[in-house]
Amino acid sequence: MEYNEEQFKRSSNMKAMLMWLVINIVLTGAYFLELAKGARTVSYIVAFCFFCWAPFIIGAVALKVRGMGTKLYREIISIGYMLFFAFVVLTTTTNLTFTYIFPVVSLLILYKSRNMLIRLGITNMLILTASLIITIVQGKMDANTITSFEIQVAATALCYMSYILSINHLNQSEGAMLGSVQSNLDRVVKTIEQVKDASTAVVDGVTVVRELADENREGANNVVRSMDDLTSNNAVLHDKTDSSLDMTQKINNQVENVAGLIQEMVVLMEGSVNNAKASTQELADVVASTNEMAQLSAEVEAILKEFKNEFNMVKEETGTITQITSQTNLLALNASIEAARAGEAGKGFAVVADEIRNLSSGTQASSNSIMDALANLEQTSDKMTASITKTIELINLTLEKVNQVNRSVNSITQDTMKLGENIQVVDSAMREVEDSNKNMVDNMQQVSDVMALMTESIHEADETTRAMRSKYEETSRNVINIEMVVGKLIEELGAGGFMGIDDVQPDMYMSVVEGKGNTKVEYKTRVRGVEDGAIIVDELKSGGREIELSKGKSYNLEVVVDNGMYYWENIKISEKKDGGYRLLVEGNPKVMNRRKHARMPLKNSCTLKLRTTDKVFTGSMVNISAGGFAFATTAKEFSDIRGSMVNVAINDFALLNGKTIDGMIIRISDNDGQYILGCRMLEDSQEIDDYVKANYKED
């Protein structure tokens, strides 16, 4: 029989209640007989029934409200029945009423509570003492009363001493036995725990082996396919190699022709360099001559400026002569007038005046002629100055262009020299290419020979890979058999009571199932914690609808624990005052091994986040299934974190539509700095399972 403390508490309370009921029925019947005989009054019987049945009813109500296993019930028995006993003893003169207490006290030995019996014994003695005091007060004290009191006290004390000694002996015996059993049980439990841990480790290990085998099988299939492609491509490569060998020979011939042309170009470039050097020298002479012409033009311009200045001075002097002529003419006129006034005396002076006027007129005419000539000379000078200025501008422009041409010729000369040097380098390179081509022809012949060997090796590797793939099938069958055996062992360990609520940890996925068949409703949630033999959750929802608790409904509980599913039937659910629900489970769960699912290769990029840090990492998916997934990353933080939780967001994966998946890391392999991690999801995903079945078919 399986030990269940709660069940034994219920059984003890049930037996105590039944015994109490029997005692009350017997005593009530006896007192009603006394009422019929006229020995008791109705009022006494009413008081008797109250003290007899009121505590019993209170106890029954307590069992109903607090549960059949409540510890309160034994306190109600001890207090309630002691009150009834006090009523009977204090209201009855019969010396045998003190024995009413013994059936109940004997029954209370069921609880094996030494302290409770001591309290009852002291209370019992006080009641007997109170009865004796009442008898003395009533004046009914005699030798028989004293003897009866002594017998009652002695019998009661001896009974309680026997009860207490018996309980002590039972507790000591039970303690020694339990100590021995506990010692053995501890060893057994320790061994079972080791077996359980080993089984879990074996399951994890087998899961890892199976996942790696699946991945290796996929790799082997890829290798076989690659070998097939490589074999066909190798034949093509062999043909291409032969063709390349022919083309290399042609290239070699062309290279020899190009080398000859390059040699001719070298000779021509050398002539061009010499011509460019000669042209440069001649252009330098032209530049020097042009510079000299520019200097002479500058000197002519200076002379013209000086001539213009002298011309202006002559023009000014001619102006002065004109003014003097005008004044002389005026003086001659005045002299003529004065000679006319003088008469005969002035005739000689008049002749002189006429001559002076004639001279002035001639001077005026000459001056006008000079001015006309100077005007013509000025126009000619201006035209000459403009022409020379234009000539100087053209010479300067020509000089600038000649300088530019000089720079261009220098640049051409330098480029030509550099081109000559480069052609020399190309010539050397072509000679090397010619040598290399000859070597390449030899190498291509060797490559052709090696390709023949490679073809043979690829054929052998293909046969080996196919043999490995066939061996994988046998390995896979054995791994599945091991999984089944270990899974069965875990289920048997669960049936044996070695797996229980202590294995349930916060954040584990769980489901509360209401009803069966078509009326079945599943409420999914996560574990908040475990306290006092109950699982605490924050919410119980199905499709956004909160659970509606009812005493008439039956609820079952499923909790995903590592590779197993713990299953409890007929659990009790109550709401907590601080929010959430309290799920009370009884006994040990049934344990079922989690179903395995096909894994589909996946190449999507992903982002990773560990619960221990807010840092986000990048990686790429390897595969995915309804119960787990694998990914690769170069982040060193993932080098040794087995047992840690990781949150993964798969990029460009329409199925999840932006949702993330959680998993526990159970394997890590280091591929030259790239870490490949396998994870077990906290619960199976039917959505992913349907997707894999629809989009992936295993070879």
C-alpha positions as CSV (number, residue, x, y, z in Angstrom):
1,M,0.0,0.0,0.0
2,E,1.3,3.4,-0.9
3,Y,1.9,5.8,2.0
4,N,-0.1,9.0,1.8
5,E,0.0,11.2,4.9
6,E,-3.1,13.1,3.9
7,Q,-5.0,9.9,3.3
8,F,-4.0,8.6,6.8
9,K,-5.1,11.8,8.4
10,R,-8.5,11.5,6.7
11,S,-8.7,7.9,7.8
12,S,-7.9,8.7,11.5
13,N,-10.5,11.5,11.6
14,M,-13.1,9.3,9.9
15,K,-12.6,6.4,12.5
16,A,-12.6,8.9,15.4
17,M,-15.9,10.4,14.1
18,L,-17.5,7.0,13.7
19,M,-16.4,5.9,17.2
20,W,-17.6,9.2,18.7
21,L,-21.0,8.7,16.9
22,V,-21.3,5.1,18.2
23,I,-20.5,6.3,21.8
24,N,-23.0,9.2,21.5
25,I,-25.8,6.9,20.2
26,V,-25.2,4.3,22.9
27,L,-25.2,6.9,25.7
28,T,-28.2,8.8,24.3
29,G,-30.1,5.5,24.1
30,A,-29.2,4.7,27.7
31,Y,-30.3,8.1,29.0
32,F,-33.6,7.9,27.0
33,L,-34.3,4.6,28.7
34,E,-33.7,6.3,32.1
35,L,-36.1,9.0,31.0
36,A,-38.7,6.3,30.2
37,K,-38.2,4.8,33.6
38,G,-38.7,8.2,35.2
39,A,-35.1,8.4,36.5
40,R,-34.4,11.5,34.3
41,T,-36.3,14.6,33.5
42,V,-37.0,16.1,30.1
43,S,-34.9,19.2,30.8
44,Y,-32.0,17.1,31.8
45,I,-32.3,15.0,28.7
46,V,-32.3,18.2,26.6
47,A,-29.2,19.4,28.3
48,F,-27.6,16.0,27.9
49,C,-28.3,15.9,24.2
50,F,-26.9,19.4,23.8
51,F,-23.6,18.5,25.5
52,C,-23.5,15.1,23.8
53,W,-24.3,16.1,20.2
54,A,-23.4,19.8,19.8
55,P,-19.6,19.1,19.8
56,F,-20.1,16.2,17.4
57,I,-22.0,18.4,15.0
58,I,-19.4,21.1,15.3
59,G,-16.7,18.5,14.5
60,A,-18.6,17.3,11.4
61,V,-19.0,20.8,10.1
62,A,-15.2,21.4,10.6
63,L,-14.5,18.3,8.6
64,K,-16.8,19.5,5.8
65,V,-15.3,23.0,5.7
66,R,-11.6,22.3,6.4
67,G,-11.4,18.9,4.8
68,M,-11.4,15.4,6.2
69,G,-7.7,15.6,7.0
70,T,-7.8,18.7,9.2
71,K,-5.9,18.6,12.5
72,L,-8.6,20.8,14.1
73,Y,-10.9,17.8,14.4
74,R,-8.9,16.0,17.2
75,E,-8.9,19.3,19.2
76,I,-12.7,19.5,18.8
77,I,-13.0,15.9,20.0
78,S,-10.8,16.5,23.1
79,I,-12.5,19.7,24.1
80,G,-16.1,18.8,23.1
81,Y,-16.2,15.4,24.6
82,M,-14.4,16.6,27.8
83,L,-17.2,19.2,28.2
84,F,-19.8,16.4,27.8
85,F,-17.9,14.3,30.3
86,A,-17.8,17.1,32.8
87,F,-21.6,17.6,32.4
88,V,-22.3,13.9,33.0
89,V,-19.8,13.5,36.0
90,L,-21.0,16.7,37.7
91,T,-24.7,15.9,37.3
92,T,-24.7,12.2,38.0
93,T,-24.2,10.5,41.3
94,T,-23.3,7.1,39.8
95,N,-19.8,6.1,40.6
96,L,-19.3,4.5,37.1
97,T,-19.7,7.7,35.1
98,F,-16.0,8.4,35.2
99,T,-15.5,5.5,32.8
100,Y,-17.3,7.4,30.0
101,I,-14.0,9.1,29.1
102,F,-12.0,6.0,28.5
103,P,-13.5,4.9,25.1
104,V,-12.8,8.3,23.6
105,V,-9.3,8.6,25.2
106,S,-8.5,5.1,23.9
107,L,-9.7,6.3,20.4
108,L,-7.5,9.4,20.6
109,I,-4.4,7.1,20.8
110,L,-4.9,7.0,17.0
111,Y,-3.4,10.4,16.8
112,K,-0.3,9.4,18.9
113,S,-0.2,12.8,20.5
114,R,1.4,12.6,23.9
115,N,0.8,16.2,24.8
116,M,-2.9,16.0,24.0
117,L,-3.3,13.0,26.3
118,I,-1.5,14.8,29.1
119,R,-3.8,17.8,28.7
120,L,-6.8,15.4,28.7
121,G,-5.5,13.6,31.8
122,I,-5.0,16.8,33.8
123,T,-8.5,18.1,32.7
124,N,-10.0,14.7,33.7
125,M,-8.5,14.9,37.2
126,L,-9.8,18.4,37.6
127,I,-13.3,17.3,36.7
128,L,-13.1,14.4,39.2
129,T,-11.8,16.9,41.8
130,A,-14.7,19.3,41.1
131,S,-17.2,16.4,41.5
132,L,-15.7,15.6,44.9
133,I,-15.9,19.2,46.0
134,I,-19.5,19.4,44.9
135,T,-20.2,16.2,46.9
136,I,-18.5,17.7,50.0
137,V,-20.4,21.0,49.6
138,Q,-23.7,19.1,49.4
139,G,-22.9,17.3,52.6
140,K,-22.9,13.8,51.0
141,M,-19.4,13.0,51.9
142,D,-18.9,9.6,53.6
143,A,-16.4,6.7,53.6
144,N,-17.8,5.2,50.4
145,T,-17.6,8.5,48.6
146,I,-13.9,8.9,49.5
147,T,-13.2,5.3,48.5
148,S,-15.0,5.7,45.3
149,F,-13.1,9.0,44.6
150,E,-9.8,7.2,45.3
151,I,-10.7,4.4,42.9
152,Q,-11.8,6.8,40.2
153,V,-8.6,8.9,40.5
154,A,-6.4,5.8,40.6
155,A,-8.1,4.1,37.7
156,T,-8.0,7.3,35.6
157,A,-4.4,8.0,36.4
158,L,-3.3,4.5,35.7
159,C,-5.2,4.5,32.4
160,Y,-3.6,7.8,31.3
161,M,-0.2,6.6,32.4
162,S,-0.7,3.4,30.3
163,Y,-1.9,5.4,27.4
164,I,1.0,7.8,27.5
165,L,3.6,5.0,28.1
166,S,2.0,3.1,25.1
167,I,2.2,6.2,22.9
168,N,5.8,6.8,24.0
169,H,6.6,3.2,23.2
170,L,4.8,3.3,19.9
171,N,6.5,6.6,18.9
172,Q,9.9,5.3,19.9
173,S,9.4,2.0,18.2
174,E,8.0,3.7,15.2
175,G,10.8,6.3,15.3
176,A,13.4,3.5,15.4
177,M,11.7,1.6,12.7
178,L,11.2,4.8,10.6
179,G,14.9,5.7,11.3
180,S,15.9,2.3,10.0
181,V,13.5,2.5,7.1
182,Q,14.5,6.1,6.5
183,S,18.1,5.2,6.4
184,N,17.4,2.4,3.9
185,L,15.0,4.6,2.1
186,D,17.6,7.4,1.9
187,R,20.0,5.0,0.3
188,V,17.2,3.8,-2.0
189,V,16.1,7.3,-2.8
190,K,19.7,8.4,-3.3
191,T,20.2,5.4,-5.7
192,I,16.9,6.1,-7.4
193,E,17.8,9.8,-7.7
194,Q,21.0,8.8,-9.2
195,V,19.1,6.4,-11.5
196,K,16.7,9.2,-12.3
197,D,19.4,11.7,-13.0
198,A,21.3,9.1,-15.0
199,S,18.1,8.3,-16.9
200,T,17.5,12.0,-17.6
201,A,21.2,12.3,-18.6
202,V,20.9,9.2,-20.8
203,V,17.7,10.6,-22.4
204,D,19.4,13.9,-23.0
205,G,22.5,12.1,-24.3
206,V,20.4,9.9,-26.5
207,T,18.5,12.9,-27.7
208,V,21.7,14.6,-28.5
209,V,23.0,11.5,-30.3
210,R,19.7,11.2,-32.2
211,E,19.8,14.9,-33.1
212,L,23.4,14.7,-34.2
213,A,22.6,11.5,-36.1
214,D,19.8,13.3,-37.8
215,E,22.1,16.1,-38.7
216,N,24.8,13.7,-39.7
217,R,22.3,11.8,-41.9
218,E,21.3,15.0,-43.5
219,G,25.0,15.8,-44.0
220,A,25.6,12.3,-45.4
221,N,22.7,12.8,-47.8
222,N,24.2,16.1,-48.8
223,V,27.6,14.4,-49.3
224,V,26.0,11.7,-51.4
225,R,24.3,14.3,-53.5
226,S,27.4,16.4,-53.7
227,M,29.4,13.3,-54.7
228,D,27.0,12.6,-57.5
229,D,27.2,16.2,-58.6
230,L,31.0,16.1,-58.2
231,T,31.3,12.9,-60.3
232,S,29.3,14.3,-63.1
233,N,31.0,17.7,-62.8
234,N,34.4,15.9,-62.7
235,A,33.8,14.4,-66.1
236,V,32.9,17.8,-67.4
237,L,36.0,19.2,-65.7
238,H,38.1,16.5,-67.4
239,D,36.8,17.5,-70.8
240,K,37.3,21.2,-69.9
241,T,40.8,20.4,-68.8
242,D,41.6,18.8,-72.2
243,S,40.0,21.7,-73.9
244,S,42.0,24.1,-71.7
245,L,45.1,22.3,-72.6
246,D,44.5,22.8,-76.3
247,M,43.5,26.4,-75.7
248,T,46.7,26.9,-73.6
249,Q,48.8,25.7,-76.5
250,K,47.0,28.2,-78.7
251,I,47.5,31.0,-76.2
252,N,51.1,30.1,-76.1
253,N,51.4,30.6,-79.8
254,Q,49.5,33.8,-79.6
255,V,51.8,35.0,-76.8
256,E,54.8,34.3,-79.0
257,N,53.2,36.4,-81.7
258,V,52.4,39.2,-79.3
259,A,55.9,39.1,-77.9
260,G,57.2,39.7,-81.4
261,L,54.8,42.6,-81.9
262,I,55.8,44.1,-78.6
263,Q,59.5,43.9,-79.6
264,E,58.7,45.9,-82.7
265,M,56.7,48.4,-80.6
266,V,59.7,48.8,-78.4
267,V,61.9,49.7,-81.4
268,L,59.3,52.2,-82.6
269,M,58.9,53.7,-79.2
270,E,62.6,54.2,-78.9
271,G,62.5,56.2,-82.2
272,S,59.5,58.2,-80.9
273,V,61.4,59.0,-77.7
274,N,64.4,60.3,-79.8
275,N,62.1,62.3,-82.0
276,A,60.3,63.7,-79.0
277,K,63.6,64.8,-77.5
278,A,64.6,66.6,-80.8
279,S,61.1,68.2,-81.0
280,T,61.5,69.4,-77.5
281,Q,64.8,71.1,-78.3
282,E,63.5,72.8,-81.4
283,L,60.4,73.9,-79.5
284,A,62.6,75.4,-76.8
285,D,64.5,77.4,-79.6
286,V,61.1,78.7,-80.9
287,V,60.1,79.7,-77.3
288,A,63.4,81.6,-77.0
289,S,62.9,83.4,-80.3
290,T,59.3,84.3,-79.3
291,N,60.5,85.6,-76.0
292,E,63.1,87.8,-77.8
293,M,60.3,89.2,-80.2
294,A,58.2,89.9,-77.2
295,Q,61.1,91.9,-75.7
296,L,61.6,93.9,-79.0
297,S,57.9,94.6,-79.2
298,A,58.1,96.0,-75.7
299,E,61.0,98.2,-76.7
300,V,59.0,99.5,-79.8
301,E,56.1,100.2,-77.6
302,A,58.3,102.3,-75.3
303,I,59.7,104.2,-78.3
304,L,56.2,105.0,-79.6
305,K,55.3,106.2,-76.2
306,E,58.3,108.5,-76.2
307,F,57.5,109.7,-79.7
308,K,53.9,110.5,-78.7
309,N,55.2,112.5,-75.8
310,E,57.6,114.6,-78.1
311,F,54.7,115.1,-80.5
312,N,52.5,116.5,-77.8
313,M,55.3,118.9,-76.9
314,V,55.6,120.1,-80.5
315,K,51.9,120.5,-80.7
316,E,52.0,122.7,-77.6
317,E,54.9,124.8,-79.0
318,T,52.9,125.3,-82.3
319,G,50.0,126.5,-80.2
320,T,52.3,129.0,-78.6
321,I,53.5,130.3,-82.0
322,T,49.8,130.7,-83.1
323,Q,49.2,132.8,-80.0
324,I,52.3,134.9,-80.7
325,T,51.1,135.4,-84.3
326,S,47.7,136.5,-83.2
327,Q,49.2,139.0,-80.8
328,T,51.7,140.3,-83.6
329,N,48.8,140.7,-86.0
330,L,47.0,142.7,-83.3
331,L,50.0,144.9,-82.7
332,A,50.4,145.5,-86.5
333,L,46.8,146.6,-86.7
334,N,47.3,148.9,-83.7
335,A,50.5,150.4,-85.4
336,S,48.6,151.0,-88.7
337,I,45.9,152.9,-86.8
338,E,48.5,155.0,-85.0
339,A,50.4,155.7,-88.3
340,A,47.1,156.9,-89.9
341,R,46.6,159.2,-87.0
342,A,50.2,160.6,-87.4
343,G,49.7,161.4,-91.0
344,E,52.8,161.9,-93.1
345,A,55.0,161.5,-90.1
346,G,53.7,158.0,-89.7
347,K,53.9,156.7,-93.2
348,G,57.2,155.0,-92.6
349,F,55.9,153.4,-89.5
350,A,52.8,152.3,-91.5
351,V,55.0,150.5,-94.0
352,V,56.7,148.6,-91.1
353,A,53.4,147.8,-89.6
354,D,52.2,146.4,-92.9
355,E,55.3,144.2,-93.2
356,I,54.8,143.0,-89.7
357,R,51.2,142.2,-90.4
358,N,52.2,140.4,-93.6
359,L,54.8,138.4,-91.7
360,S,52.2,137.6,-89.1
361,S,49.8,136.4,-91.7
362,G,52.5,134.2,-93.2
363,T,53.4,132.8,-89.8
364,Q,49.8,132.1,-89.2
365,A,49.5,130.2,-92.5
366,S,52.7,128.3,-91.7
367,S,51.4,127.5,-88.3
368,N,48.1,126.2,-89.6
369,S,50.0,124.1,-92.1
370,I,52.1,122.7,-89.3
371,M,49.0,122.0,-87.2
372,D,47.4,120.2,-90.1
373,A,50.5,118.1,-90.6
374,L,50.7,117.4,-86.9
375,A,47.1,116.4,-87.0
376,N,47.8,113.9,-89.8
377,L,50.9,112.8,-88.0
378,E,48.9,112.2,-84.8
379,Q,46.3,110.1,-86.6
380,T,49.1,108.1,-88.2
381,S,50.8,107.7,-84.7
382,D,47.5,106.5,-83.2
383,K,47.0,104.0,-86.0
384,M,50.6,102.8,-85.6
385,T,50.3,102.6,-81.8
386,A,47.1,100.5,-82.2
387,S,48.7,98.2,-84.6
388,I,51.8,97.7,-82.5
389,T,49.6,97.2,-79.4
390,K,47.6,94.5,-81.3
391,T,50.9,93.0,-82.5
392,I,52.2,92.9,-78.9
393,E,48.9,91.2,-77.7
394,L,49.2,88.7,-80.5
395,I,52.8,88.0,-79.6
396,N,51.9,87.6,-75.9
397,L,49.0,85.2,-76.8
398,T,51.4,83.3,-79.2
399,L,54.0,83.2,-76.4
400,E,51.4,81.8,-74.0
401,K,50.3,79.1,-76.5
402,V,53.9,78.3,-77.3
403,N,54.6,77.9,-73.5
404,Q,51.5,75.6,-73.3
405,V,52.6,73.7,-76.3
406,N,56.1,73.4,-74.7
407,R,54.5,72.0,-71.5
408,S,52.4,69.6,-73.5
409,V,55.4,68.5,-75.5
410,N,57.3,68.0,-72.3
411,S,54.4,66.0,-70.9
412,I,54.2,64.0,-74.1
413,T,58.0,63.4,-73.9
414,Q,57.7,62.2,-70.3
415,D,54.7,60.0,-71.0
416,T,56.4,58.6,-74.1
417,M,59.5,57.8,-72.0
418,K,57.3,56.3,-69.3
419,L,55.4,54.3,-72.0
420,G,58.7,53.1,-73.3
421,E,59.7,52.0,-69.8
422,N,56.2,50.3,-69.4
423,I,56.6,48.6,-72.7
424,Q,59.9,47.3,-71.5
425,V,58.2,45.9,-68.4
426,V,55.4,44.5,-70.6
427,D,58.0,42.9,-72.8
428,S,59.6,41.3,-69.8
429,A,56.2,40.2,-68.5
430,M,55.3,38.8,-71.8
431,R,58.5,36.8,-71.8
432,E,57.7,35.5,-68.3
433,V,54.1,34.8,-69.5
434,E,55.6,32.9,-72.4
435,D,57.7,30.8,-70.0
436,S,54.7,30.4,-67.7
437,N,52.5,29.2,-70.6
438,K,55.0,26.6,-71.3
439,N,54.9,25.5,-67.6
440,M,51.1,25.7,-67.6
441,V,50.9,23.4,-70.6
442,D,53.0,20.9,-68.5
443,N,50.9,21.6,-65.4
444,M,47.6,21.1,-67.3
445,Q,48.8,17.7,-68.4
446,Q,49.6,16.9,-64.8
447,V,46.2,18.2,-63.7
448,S,44.6,15.9,-66.3
449,D,46.4,13.0,-64.7
450,V,45.4,14.1,-61.2
451,M,41.8,14.5,-62.3
452,A,41.7,10.9,-63.4
453,L,43.0,9.8,-59.9
454,M,40.4,12.1,-58.3
455,T,37.6,10.5,-60.3
456,E,38.6,7.2,-59.0
457,S,38.9,8.5,-55.4
458,I,35.5,10.2,-55.7
459,H,33.9,7.0,-56.8
460,E,35.4,5.2,-53.8
461,A,34.3,8.0,-51.4
462,D,30.8,7.8,-52.9
463,E,30.6,4.1,-52.1
464,T,32.0,4.7,-48.6
465,T,29.4,7.5,-47.9
466,R,26.6,5.3,-49.1
467,A,27.7,2.5,-46.8
468,M,27.9,5.0,-43.9
469,R,24.3,6.1,-44.7
470,S,23.1,2.5,-44.6
471,K,24.9,2.1,-41.2
472,Y,23.2,5.2,-39.9
473,E,19.8,3.5,-40.4
474,E,20.9,0.7,-38.0
475,T,22.4,3.3,-35.5
476,S,19.2,5.3,-35.7
477,R,17.1,2.2,-34.9
478,N,19.3,1.4,-31.9
479,V,19.1,4.9,-30.6
480,I,15.3,4.8,-30.9
481,N,15.3,1.5,-29.0
482,I,17.5,3.0,-26.2
483,E,15.1,6.0,-26.1
484,M,12.1,3.7,-25.7
485,V,13.8,1.7,-22.9
486,V,15.0,4.8,-21.0
487,G,11.6,6.4,-21.6
488,K,9.9,3.3,-20.2
489,L,12.3,3.4,-17.2
490,I,11.4,7.0,-16.5
491,E,7.7,6.2,-16.7
492,E,8.2,3.3,-14.2
493,L,10.2,5.6,-11.9
494,G,7.3,8.0,-12.0
495,A,4.8,5.2,-11.3
496,G,7.0,4.2,-8.4
497,G,6.7,7.6,-6.8
498,F,10.2,8.8,-7.4
499,M,9.1,11.7,-9.5
500,G,6.7,14.3,-8.1
501,I,5.9,17.9,-7.5
502,D,9.4,18.6,-6.3
503,D,10.6,18.3,-9.9
504,V,8.3,21.1,-11.0
505,Q,10.2,24.4,-11.4
506,P,9.2,28.0,-12.2
507,D,8.6,28.9,-15.9
508,M,7.8,25.3,-16.9
509,Y,4.9,25.0,-19.3
510,M,1.8,23.3,-18.1
511,S,-1.8,22.7,-19.2
512,V,-5.0,22.3,-17.1
513,V,-7.5,20.1,-19.0
514,E,-11.2,20.4,-18.3
515,G,-13.5,17.7,-19.4
516,K,-13.0,14.9,-22.0
517,G,-13.6,14.2,-25.6
518,N,-15.5,16.8,-27.5
519,T,-16.1,19.0,-24.4
520,K,-12.4,19.0,-23.6
521,V,-10.9,22.5,-22.9
522,E,-7.2,23.1,-22.4
523,Y,-5.9,26.1,-20.4
524,K,-2.2,26.7,-21.1
525,T,0.1,28.7,-18.7
526,R,3.5,28.7,-17.0
527,V,4.4,27.7,-13.5
528,R,5.0,30.7,-11.1
529,G,6.2,28.5,-8.2
530,V,5.5,25.6,-5.9
531,E,4.4,26.0,-2.2
532,D,2.8,23.7,0.4
533,G,2.3,20.9,-2.1
534,A,0.5,23.1,-4.6
535,I,1.5,24.6,-8.0
536,I,1.0,28.3,-8.2
537,V,0.1,29.9,-11.6
538,D,-0.7,33.5,-12.6
539,E,-3.5,32.8,-15.0
540,L,-5.5,30.0,-16.7
541,K,-6.8,31.0,-20.1
542,S,-8.0,29.2,-23.2
543,G,-8.4,31.4,-26.3
544,G,-8.4,34.5,-24.2
545,R,-11.1,33.2,-21.9
546,E,-10.4,32.8,-18.2
547,I,-11.3,29.6,-16.5
548,E,-14.5,29.4,-14.6
549,L,-14.1,27.3,-11.5
550,S,-16.8,24.9,-10.4
551,K,-16.9,22.1,-7.9
552,G,-18.8,19.9,-10.3
553,K,-16.0,20.0,-12.9
554,S,-13.1,17.6,-13.2
555,Y,-9.6,19.0,-13.9
556,N,-6.4,17.2,-14.9
557,L,-2.9,18.7,-15.0
558,E,-0.1,18.2,-17.4
559,V,3.4,19.7,-16.7
560,V,6.3,19.5,-19.1
561,V,9.4,18.5,-17.1
562,D,12.6,18.1,-19.2
563,N,12.0,15.1,-21.5
564,G,8.9,14.0,-19.6
565,M,5.3,14.9,-19.1
566,Y,3.9,14.8,-15.5
567,Y,0.2,14.0,-15.4
568,W,-2.1,14.4,-12.3
569,E,-5.8,13.6,-12.3
570,N,-8.6,15.2,-10.4
571,I,-6.7,18.2,-9.1
572,K,-8.3,20.9,-7.0
573,I,-8.1,24.6,-8.1
574,S,-8.7,27.6,-5.9
575,E,-8.1,31.3,-6.4
576,K,-5.4,33.1,-4.4
577,K,-6.1,36.3,-2.6
578,D,-3.0,37.9,-4.2
579,G,-4.1,36.9,-7.7
580,G,-3.5,33.7,-9.7
581,Y,-4.5,30.2,-8.9
582,R,-3.5,27.4,-6.5
583,L,-3.4,23.9,-8.0
584,L,-3.5,21.3,-5.3
585,V,-2.2,17.9,-6.5
586,E,-2.3,14.6,-4.5
587,G,0.1,11.7,-4.8
588,N,2.7,11.1,-7.4
589,P,2.1,11.9,-11.1
590,K,2.0,9.6,-14.1
591,V,5.1,10.2,-16.2
592,M,5.1,9.9,-20.0
593,N,8.1,10.3,-22.2
594,R,7.9,13.2,-24.6
595,R,7.3,12.3,-28.3
596,K,10.1,12.8,-30.7
597,H,9.6,14.9,-33.9
598,A,11.2,15.1,-37.3
599,R,13.8,17.9,-37.7
600,M,13.8,20.1,-40.8
601,P,17.0,21.8,-42.0
602,L,16.7,25.6,-41.8
603,K,19.2,28.3,-43.0
604,N,17.5,31.5,-41.8
605,S,19.4,34.0,-39.8
606,C,18.3,34.6,-36.3
607,T,18.8,36.8,-33.2
608,L,19.6,35.3,-29.8
609,K,19.1,36.5,-26.3
610,L,20.1,34.8,-23.0
611,R,18.1,35.2,-19.9
612,T,21.3,36.1,-18.0
613,T,22.0,39.2,-20.1
614,D,20.2,41.9,-22.1
615,K,22.8,41.7,-24.9
616,V,21.5,40.5,-28.3
617,F,23.6,38.1,-30.5
618,T,23.3,37.0,-34.1
619,G,23.4,33.5,-35.5
620,S,21.9,31.2,-38.2
621,M,19.4,28.4,-37.8
622,V,20.5,24.8,-38.4
623,N,17.2,22.9,-38.1
624,I,13.9,23.1,-36.3
625,S,11.2,20.6,-35.0
626,A,8.1,20.7,-32.9
627,G,10.1,19.9,-29.8
628,G,13.5,21.6,-30.4
629,F,15.8,23.4,-32.7
630,A,19.5,24.0,-33.4
631,F,21.4,27.1,-34.3
632,A,25.0,28.2,-35.0
633,T,26.8,31.4,-33.7
634,T,30.3,32.7,-33.4
635,A,29.6,34.5,-30.1
636,K,32.0,33.2,-27.4
637,E,29.3,33.7,-24.8
638,F,27.7,30.4,-26.1
639,S,30.9,28.3,-25.7
640,D,29.8,26.6,-22.4
641,I,26.2,27.4,-21.2
642,R,24.5,24.0,-21.2
643,G,21.3,24.1,-19.2
644,S,20.8,27.8,-19.9
645,M,17.6,29.2,-21.5
646,V,17.8,31.0,-24.8
647,N,15.2,33.1,-26.6
648,V,15.4,32.9,-30.4
649,A,13.8,35.1,-33.1
650,I,14.0,33.6,-36.6
651,N,14.3,36.1,-39.4
652,D,12.1,35.8,-42.5
653,F,10.2,32.8,-41.0
654,A,6.6,33.5,-41.8
655,L,5.2,30.6,-39.7
656,L,6.1,32.3,-36.4
657,N,5.1,35.8,-37.7
658,G,7.5,37.6,-35.4
659,K,7.0,35.4,-32.4
660,T,10.0,34.0,-30.6
661,I,10.7,30.5,-29.3
662,D,12.3,29.5,-26.0
663,G,14.6,26.5,-25.5
664,M,17.0,24.9,-23.0
665,I,20.5,24.3,-24.4
666,I,21.3,20.6,-24.1
667,R,24.3,20.3,-26.4
668,I,27.2,22.5,-27.7
669,S,29.8,21.6,-30.3
670,D,32.7,23.8,-31.3
671,N,33.4,23.9,-35.1
672,D,36.6,26.0,-35.2
673,G,35.1,28.9,-33.4
674,Q,31.6,28.4,-34.7
675,Y,29.4,27.0,-31.9
676,I,26.5,24.7,-32.9
677,L,23.9,24.5,-30.1
678,G,21.0,22.1,-29.8
679,C,18.0,23.2,-27.7
680,R,14.9,21.5,-26.3
681,M,11.7,23.6,-26.4
682,L,9.8,23.9,-23.2
683,E,6.7,22.5,-24.8
684,D,5.9,20.9,-28.1
685,S,4.5,23.1,-30.9
686,Q,1.8,21.6,-33.0
687,E,2.1,24.6,-35.3
688,I,5.7,23.8,-36.1
689,D,5.0,20.0,-36.3
690,D,2.4,20.7,-39.0
691,Y,4.8,23.0,-40.9
692,V,7.6,20.4,-40.9
693,K,5.3,17.6,-42.1
694,A,4.0,19.8,-44.9
695,N,7.4,21.2,-46.0
696,Y,10.0,18.5,-45.4
697,K,10.3,14.8,-46.3
698,E,13.2,12.8,-44.8
699,D,15.3,10.8,-47.2
